[in-house]
Amino acid sequence: LRGRLLDDRSGVVCGIHGLGGVGKTELAFTYAHAFAGAYPGGRYEVRCEGKASLQDALLNTDSLTSLYRDRMSESERRSPESCVSALVSWLRARLNNDGHVLLVLDNVTDLTLVSHTETDLLTTLGPGLHLLATSRLHPPSDMGWLTLGELSESDALDLVEKHRLIQDADEQRAAREIVKRLGGYALAVELVSS
């Protein structure tokens, strides 16, 4: 995932897809946290469930709108298009003044939202803006998204230990049994471990 976003080519949208509960959002947020230093311009979640346009998703993202809305003029607030234009200008300033910005486009339920027609709105800002999308949908083959499946037993056990230290062989056997019953689904393993 880092390798794909590190490339810094303009217009790249990286994505993760897989079944619900397999850990797509957790992976995206873990990435955003682990590489926070690579995004001095900020890291923002854009909730995309039920949205067919990137413009609509961006306008309904509190973490973004609360930061730039007070800098908008009355005329910029009059239409969705002018609001998005103000947001794009704000992002451009963040990129120029602070550096890379990450937008996590979480839970894309309509792949139109990540089409070039939609993402060109942001990718024209240049390679410093990274877009990371998550979706349950299987993307077209030309998108090159990562497929996230069930965790291997050893990875699932590592996730258990991230939340609860396994003390002895009995706990190890119990944890192994839990992981098998949960089928390696990261979200379920994490919830049970917590």
Rosetta blueprint (number, residue, H / E / L):
1 L L
2 R H
3 G H
4 R H
5 L H
6 L H
7 D L
8 D L
9 R L
10 S L
11 G L
12 V L
13 V E
14 C E
15 G E
16 I E
17 H E
18 G L
19 L L
20 G L
21 G L
22 V L
23 G L
24 K H
25 T H
26 E H
27 L H
28 A H
29 F H
30 T H
31 Y H
32 A H
33 H H
34 A H
35 F L
36 A H
37 G H
38 A H
39 Y L
40 P L
41 G L
42 G E
43 R E
44 Y E
45 E E
46 V E
47 R E
48 C L
49 E L
50 G L
51 K L
52 A L
53 S L
54 L H
55 Q H
56 D H
57 A H
58 L H
59 L H
60 N L
61 T L
62 D H
63 S H
64 L H
65 T H
66 S H
67 L H
68 Y H
69 R H
70 D H
71 R H
72 M L
73 S L
74 E L
75 S H
76 E H
77 R H
78 R L
79 S L
80 P H
81 E H
82 S H
83 C H
84 V H
85 S H
86 A H
87 L H
88 V H
89 S H
90 W H
91 L H
92 R H
93 A H
94 R H
95 L H
96 N H
97 N H
98 D L
99 G L
100 H L
101 V E
102 L E
103 L E
104 V E
105 L E
106 D E
107 N L
108 V L
109 T L
110 D L
111 L H
112 T H
113 L H
114 V H
115 S L
116 H H
117 T H
118 E H
119 T H
120 D H
121 L H
122 L H
123 T H
124 T L
125 L L
126 G L
127 P L
128 G L
129 L E
130 H E
131 L E
132 L E
133 A E
134 T E
135 S E
136 R L
137 L L
138 H L
139 P L
140 P L
141 S H
142 D H
143 M H
144 G L
145 W L
146 L E
147 T E
148 L L
149 G L
150 E L
151 L L
152 S L
153 E H
154 S H
155 D H
156 A H
157 L H
158 D H
159 L H
160 V H
161 E H
162 K H
163 H H
164 R L
165 L L
166 I L
167 Q L
168 D L
169 A H
170 D H
171 E H
172 Q H
173 R H
174 A H
175 A H
176 R H
177 E H
178 I H
179 V H
180 K H
181 R H
182 L H
183 G L
184 G L
185 Y L
186 A H
187 L H
188 A H
189 V H
190 E H
191 L H
192 V H
193 S H
194 S L
